[in-house]
Amino acid sequence: MKTLAKYIAREIASSTLLVLVALLMLWLFYDFLQELAALRQLNAAQFFVLVAATIPGYVYELLPIAALIGTLFALAQLASNSEYSVMRTSGISVAQMAGVVLGTGLMIAGIVFVVGEYVVPRSQQVEQRIRAATGSRPFVARAFQSGYWFRDGNTFINIGSVLPDGALRSVRVFEYADAVTLARTLTAERASFVNGQQWTLERVTETRFSDKQVDALTYATRDWNTVLTPNMLSVLQVAPERLSLEGLWEYINHLQVNNQDSRRFEAAMWGKFFYPLATCVLMLLALPFAQIQQRSGGVGGRIFIGILLGLVFIIFNKLFGHLTLLYQWPPFLGALIPGVLFLSAAAFMMWRIERR
């Protein structure tokens, strides 16, 4: 059984890799066409780095669907060569086949988790830094460990991070009277957008420099007018679904401490937690379809079924995510229900097949 399990796992893994490469080429070609306009602001190296930075995000999103289609494809090939029938008549049960598929699915789910948790957030930061240079005003000088630096005339602005809700954290402003004379500095723990080009700074320290003295003032809040707007800063933000679990957990705690609504980010956190496991569910769902259709329909039929099931799963994920926020369900339900529904469907169909 071990030799057979390795053979089936190898066939599923190779088919999944083949499908993933095909899907990536399709998505990247479409992305390449959309990003051609950026060539006017970027050189060739930056352009290809920009396109390459999108690959981890696509791998994270497409790998579960590729695993579904790859499993259907591999089992269809086994069925068309009568290998699957020989396995079944030799005493291999549906439960044993499901165990092999599940084991392969857990390995792929591990890859999905690692890519989503460690690779995607970093690639998103690279992508955003490059996109920041393609705007109508390339105002971003560079991103350092201290955050992002901007320049507006004789004013230099340092922003530690842009939060997912558009607020700014760790803001420092350096205003120069001329090329070498520092006139004043502002430091604030947080900045919230009001309208136009006006922001509200929170927990502010202002330091004014003159020829004879230095004055330090503190404010709970203070208005701040700047050329920066949320639209300009949007290229620096990472969508909640692309943040790491650690980043989401930290920001959820921050919102709860400040008595703010954190359900949007809790839903994203639970979605990231359950999303890798969805790979196993989709691969198990492929097993009964492969057996039902082994005498009718070819490989093209399996691929069509896989694409259809993948689209339905994506729609269900989006639907229940929005329903969770709309009806204020517990955030984990929106991420859990689609997987439970698909797993129940797979278990029911395998039970029906085993009874025949």
C-alpha positions as CSV (number, residue, x, y, z in Angstrom):
1,M,0.0,0.0,0.0
2,K,2.9,2.4,0.7
3,T,4.2,2.0,-2.8
4,L,0.8,2.5,-4.3
5,A,0.2,5.6,-2.0
6,K,3.5,7.1,-3.2
7,Y,2.6,6.5,-6.8
8,I,-0.8,8.1,-6.5
9,A,0.6,11.0,-4.5
10,R,3.3,11.5,-7.2
11,E,0.7,11.5,-9.9
12,I,-1.5,14.0,-8.1
13,A,1.4,16.3,-7.2
14,S,2.8,16.4,-10.7
15,S,-0.7,17.1,-12.2
16,T,-1.2,19.8,-9.6
17,L,2.1,21.4,-10.5
18,L,1.3,21.2,-14.2
19,V,-2.1,22.9,-13.7
20,L,-0.6,25.5,-11.4
21,V,2.0,26.5,-13.9
22,A,-0.7,26.8,-16.6
23,L,-2.9,29.0,-14.5
24,L,0.0,31.1,-13.4
25,M,1.0,31.7,-17.1
26,L,-2.5,32.7,-17.9
27,W,-2.8,35.1,-14.9
28,L,0.7,36.6,-15.4
29,F,0.0,37.2,-19.1
30,Y,-3.1,39.1,-18.3
31,D,-1.2,41.0,-15.5
32,F,1.6,41.7,-18.0
33,L,-0.9,43.4,-20.4
34,Q,-2.4,45.5,-17.6
35,E,1.0,46.6,-16.3
36,L,2.4,47.8,-19.7
37,A,1.4,51.4,-18.8
38,A,3.9,51.2,-15.9
39,L,6.8,50.9,-18.3
40,R,6.7,54.7,-18.8
41,Q,7.7,55.2,-15.1
42,L,9.8,52.1,-14.5
43,N,12.8,50.6,-16.2
44,A,12.7,47.0,-17.5
45,A,14.3,45.5,-14.3
46,Q,11.7,47.2,-12.0
47,F,8.9,46.2,-14.3
48,F,9.8,42.5,-14.2
49,V,10.3,42.6,-10.4
50,L,6.8,44.1,-10.2
51,V,5.4,41.3,-12.2
52,A,7.4,38.7,-10.3
53,A,6.2,40.1,-7.0
54,T,2.6,39.2,-7.9
55,I,3.5,35.5,-8.3
56,P,3.4,34.5,-4.6
57,G,-0.1,36.0,-4.3
58,Y,-1.3,34.1,-7.3
59,V,0.2,30.9,-6.0
60,Y,-1.6,31.3,-2.7
61,E,-4.9,32.0,-4.4
62,L,-4.6,29.4,-7.2
63,L,-2.9,26.4,-5.5
64,P,-6.1,25.0,-3.9
65,I,-7.9,25.2,-7.3
66,A,-4.9,23.7,-9.0
67,A,-4.9,20.9,-6.5
68,L,-8.6,20.2,-7.2
69,I,-8.1,20.2,-11.0
70,G,-4.8,18.3,-10.7
71,T,-6.5,15.6,-8.5
72,L,-9.3,15.2,-11.0
73,F,-6.8,15.1,-13.9
74,A,-4.6,12.5,-12.2
75,L,-7.5,10.2,-11.2
76,A,-9.0,10.6,-14.7
77,Q,-5.7,9.4,-16.2
78,L,-5.6,6.4,-13.8
79,A,-9.2,5.6,-14.7
80,S,-8.6,5.9,-18.5
81,N,-5.6,3.5,-18.2
82,S,-7.8,1.1,-16.1
83,E,-5.3,1.5,-13.2
84,Y,-8.0,2.8,-10.9
85,S,-10.3,-0.1,-11.6
86,V,-7.4,-2.6,-10.9
87,M,-6.8,-0.8,-7.5
88,R,-10.4,-1.0,-6.6
89,T,-10.8,-4.7,-7.5
90,S,-7.6,-5.5,-5.6
91,G,-9.3,-4.5,-2.4
92,I,-8.4,-0.7,-2.1
93,S,-11.4,0.9,-0.5
94,V,-12.6,4.4,-1.1
95,A,-11.6,5.3,2.5
96,Q,-8.0,4.2,1.7
97,M,-8.0,6.3,-1.5
98,A,-9.3,9.2,0.5
99,G,-6.5,8.8,3.0
100,V,-3.9,8.9,0.2
101,V,-5.6,12.0,-1.3
102,L,-5.8,13.6,2.2
103,G,-2.2,13.0,2.9
104,T,-1.2,14.6,-0.3
105,G,-3.6,17.5,0.3
106,L,-2.0,18.1,3.8
107,M,1.4,18.5,2.2
108,I,0.0,21.0,-0.4
109,A,-1.9,22.8,2.4
110,G,1.4,23.2,4.2
111,I,2.8,24.9,1.1
112,V,-0.3,27.2,0.9
113,F,0.1,28.2,4.5
114,V,3.9,28.9,4.3
115,V,3.4,31.0,1.1
116,G,0.4,32.9,2.5
117,E,2.0,33.5,5.9
118,Y,5.6,34.3,5.1
119,V,6.0,35.0,1.3
120,V,2.9,36.9,0.3
121,P,3.2,39.8,2.9
122,R,6.8,40.4,1.9
123,S,6.1,40.3,-1.8
124,Q,3.2,42.6,-1.4
125,Q,5.5,45.2,0.3
126,V,7.9,44.9,-2.7
127,E,5.1,45.3,-5.1
128,Q,3.7,48.4,-3.3
129,R,7.1,50.1,-3.1
130,I,7.5,49.8,-6.9
131,R,3.9,50.9,-7.6
132,A,4.4,53.9,-5.4
133,A,6.9,55.2,-8.1
134,T,4.3,54.9,-10.9
135,G,1.8,57.4,-9.5
136,S,1.2,60.9,-11.0
137,R,3.4,62.3,-8.2
138,P,6.4,60.0,-7.5
139,F,6.6,61.5,-4.0
140,V,8.0,58.5,-2.2
141,A,11.7,58.8,-1.7
142,R,12.4,55.3,-0.3
143,A,11.3,52.8,2.3
144,F,13.7,52.1,5.1
145,Q,13.4,50.2,8.4
146,S,12.2,53.4,9.9
147,G,9.2,53.5,7.5
148,Y,8.3,55.5,4.4
149,W,9.8,58.9,3.7
150,F,8.1,61.7,1.7
151,R,9.2,65.2,0.6
152,D,7.0,68.2,0.0
153,G,9.2,71.2,-0.7
154,N,11.2,71.9,2.5
155,T,9.1,69.5,4.5
156,F,10.1,65.8,5.1
157,I,7.6,63.3,6.4
158,N,8.3,59.9,7.9
159,I,5.5,57.4,8.4
160,G,6.2,54.2,10.3
161,S,3.4,52.2,8.8
162,V,0.0,52.6,7.0
163,L,-2.7,50.7,8.8
164,P,-5.3,48.7,6.8
165,D,-8.0,51.2,7.7
166,G,-5.9,54.0,6.1
167,A,-4.7,55.5,9.4
168,L,-1.0,56.3,9.9
169,R,1.2,55.2,12.8
170,S,4.4,56.7,14.1
171,V,4.3,60.0,12.1
172,R,7.3,62.4,12.2
173,V,7.4,65.7,10.3
174,F,10.5,67.8,9.8
175,E,10.0,71.4,8.5
176,Y,13.0,73.4,7.3
177,A,13.1,77.2,7.1
178,D,15.7,76.9,4.3
179,A,18.0,74.3,2.9
180,V,19.8,73.8,6.2
181,T,17.8,75.4,9.0
182,L,15.3,73.1,10.9
183,A,12.3,75.2,11.9
184,R,10.1,72.7,13.7
185,T,9.3,69.0,14.1
186,L,6.1,67.1,14.8
187,T,5.9,63.6,16.2
188,A,2.6,61.8,16.6
189,E,1.6,58.2,17.5
190,R,-1.2,58.2,15.0
191,A,-2.9,60.2,12.3
192,S,-6.4,59.9,11.0
193,F,-7.7,61.3,7.7
194,V,-10.5,64.0,8.0
195,N,-11.1,65.3,4.4
196,G,-9.3,67.0,1.6
197,Q,-5.6,67.3,2.7
198,Q,-6.4,67.5,6.4
199,W,-5.5,64.9,9.0
200,T,-5.8,64.7,12.8
201,L,-2.7,63.9,14.7
202,E,-3.0,62.1,18.1
203,R,-0.6,62.3,21.0
204,V,1.5,65.0,19.4
205,T,4.8,66.5,20.4
206,E,5.8,69.7,18.6
207,T,9.3,71.1,18.9
208,R,10.1,74.7,17.6
209,F,13.6,75.9,16.9
210,S,14.7,79.5,16.9
211,D,18.0,81.3,17.2
212,K,17.7,81.7,21.0
213,Q,15.6,78.8,22.3
214,V,13.9,75.5,21.7
215,D,10.2,75.2,22.6
216,A,8.5,71.8,23.2
217,L,4.7,71.6,23.2
218,T,2.4,68.6,23.6
219,Y,-1.1,68.1,22.4
220,A,-3.7,65.4,22.7
221,T,-4.8,66.1,19.1
222,R,-3.7,68.5,16.5
223,D,-4.8,69.3,12.9
224,W,-2.3,68.6,10.2
225,N,-2.4,69.8,6.6
226,T,-0.3,67.9,4.1
227,V,-0.2,67.1,0.4
228,L,-0.5,63.4,1.4
229,T,-4.0,61.9,0.8
230,P,-5.3,58.4,1.3
231,N,-5.3,57.8,-2.5
232,M,-1.5,58.6,-2.5
233,L,-0.9,56.3,0.4
234,S,-3.1,53.5,-0.8
235,V,-0.2,52.0,-2.7
236,L,1.5,51.4,0.7
237,Q,-1.4,49.4,2.2
238,V,-1.7,45.7,2.3
239,A,-5.2,44.2,2.1
240,P,-6.2,42.3,5.3
241,E,-6.3,39.0,3.4
242,R,-2.6,39.5,2.4
243,L,-1.4,40.2,5.9
244,S,0.2,37.5,8.0
245,L,-1.7,35.9,10.9
246,E,0.7,37.6,13.3
247,G,0.0,41.0,11.7
248,L,-3.7,40.5,11.7
249,W,-3.7,39.4,15.4
250,E,-1.7,42.4,16.4
251,Y,-4.0,44.8,14.5
252,I,-7.1,43.1,15.9
253,N,-5.8,43.6,19.4
254,H,-5.1,47.3,18.6
255,L,-8.7,47.8,17.4
256,Q,-10.2,46.1,20.4
257,V,-8.1,48.1,22.8
258,N,-9.4,51.3,21.2
259,N,-13.0,50.0,21.2
260,Q,-13.1,49.8,17.4
261,D,-14.9,47.3,15.1
262,S,-12.5,44.4,14.4
263,R,-14.8,42.0,12.7
264,R,-13.5,42.7,9.2
265,F,-10.0,41.7,10.3
266,E,-11.2,38.8,12.4
267,A,-12.9,37.4,9.4
268,A,-9.7,37.8,7.4
269,M,-7.7,36.1,10.1
270,W,-10.0,33.1,10.3
271,G,-10.1,33.0,6.5
272,K,-6.3,32.7,6.4
273,F,-6.4,30.0,9.0
274,F,-9.0,27.8,7.2
275,Y,-7.9,28.5,3.6
276,P,-5.0,26.0,3.5
277,L,-7.3,23.3,4.9
278,A,-9.7,24.0,2.0
279,T,-7.1,22.4,-0.3
280,C,-7.7,19.1,1.4
281,V,-11.5,19.5,1.2
282,L,-11.4,20.3,-2.5
283,M,-9.1,17.3,-3.3
284,L,-11.4,15.0,-1.3
285,L,-14.3,16.3,-3.4
286,A,-12.5,15.3,-6.5
287,L,-12.4,11.7,-5.5
288,P,-16.1,10.8,-5.9
289,F,-16.3,12.8,-9.1
290,A,-13.4,10.8,-10.5
291,Q,-15.2,7.5,-9.7
292,I,-18.7,8.6,-10.9
293,Q,-17.3,9.8,-14.2
294,Q,-14.8,7.1,-14.9
295,R,-16.9,5.6,-17.7
296,S,-18.3,8.8,-19.2
297,G,-16.4,11.9,-20.1
298,G,-12.7,12.3,-20.7
299,V,-10.0,14.4,-19.2
300,G,-11.6,17.6,-20.6
301,G,-14.7,16.8,-18.6
302,R,-12.7,16.4,-15.4
303,I,-11.0,19.8,-16.0
304,F,-14.4,21.4,-16.6
305,I,-15.8,19.9,-13.4
306,G,-12.7,21.1,-11.5
307,I,-12.9,24.7,-12.8
308,L,-16.7,24.7,-12.0
309,L,-16.2,23.4,-8.5
310,G,-13.3,25.9,-7.9
311,L,-15.5,28.8,-9.0
312,V,-18.3,27.7,-6.8
313,F,-16.0,27.4,-3.8
314,I,-14.5,30.9,-4.4
315,I,-18.1,32.3,-4.7
316,F,-19.1,30.5,-1.5
317,N,-16.1,31.9,0.4
318,K,-16.8,35.4,-0.8
319,L,-20.5,35.1,-0.1
320,F,-20.2,33.8,3.5
321,G,-17.5,36.3,4.2
322,H,-19.8,39.2,3.3
323,L,-22.8,37.5,5.1
324,T,-20.7,37.3,8.2
325,L,-20.1,41.0,8.2
326,L,-23.6,41.9,7.1
327,Y,-25.5,39.8,9.7
328,Q,-22.7,40.1,12.4
329,W,-22.2,36.3,12.7
330,P,-19.2,35.1,14.6
331,P,-16.2,35.8,12.3
332,F,-15.0,32.2,12.2
333,L,-18.3,31.0,10.7
334,G,-17.8,32.8,7.4
335,A,-14.5,30.9,6.9
336,L,-15.7,27.6,8.3
337,I,-19.1,27.1,6.6
338,P,-17.9,26.7,2.9
339,G,-15.4,24.1,3.9
340,V,-17.9,22.2,6.0
341,L,-20.5,22.2,3.2
342,F,-18.0,21.0,0.6
343,L,-16.6,18.4,3.0
344,S,-20.1,17.1,3.8
345,A,-20.8,16.9,0.1
346,A,-17.6,14.9,-0.5
347,A,-18.3,12.5,2.5
348,F,-21.9,11.9,1.3
349,M,-20.9,11.1,-2.3
350,M,-18.1,8.8,-1.1
351,W,-20.6,7.1,1.2
352,R,-23.0,6.6,-1.7
353,I,-20.2,5.1,-3.9
354,E,-19.0,2.8,-1.1
355,R,-22.5,1.4,-0.7
356,R,-22.8,0.4,-4.4
